[in-house]
Amino acid sequence: MTCNVSSGTFSLYSLIDSSLVLVAGVIDEIIFEAQTQQINALGEYKKDAAFINGLPNFTSMVNEHVKVTESRMIRVRSVDTDNLQEVEFYNFPPGSAVALRYQNTIL
C-alpha cells in the first residue's frame, strides 16, 4: 500500500488479509480501477520479435475517473464522523489495482 498525503493520492496495489481500509478524509473520485481478466483466446503463445507480447488468454479492464458511487470494485462508507471513510474491496481479485483521489480533512 502506498500513501502520499501531501498530494492527496492514495494508491492500493494489493490487498492481503483485509477487505477494508480506513481513509482519513473524503474520497473525491476513483482515478482508475483495473483488473486482469482471463478470456478464452484461440491459439498458443508465440514470442514476437518486434515487440513484447504474452498471455494471450488475459485482458485488462481499466476504468478511469469513476464516481465513487459507480465503482465495480469498491464501496465507500462514512464512519461515525465526516473525517473518516471506510473503503470495502468487494470485487478485488489478484491482479487488481485502484487509485483514489481524496481530500485530507484532518490536517
Secondary structure as UniProt FT lines:
FT   STRAND          2..4
FT   TURN            5..8
FT   STRAND          9..12
FT   STRAND          20..24
FT   STRAND          26..38
FT   TURN            56..57
FT   STRAND          58..66
FT   HELIX           68..70
FT   STRAND          74..78
FT   TURN            82..83
FT   STRAND          84..89
FT   TURN            94..95
FT   STRAND          97..103
//
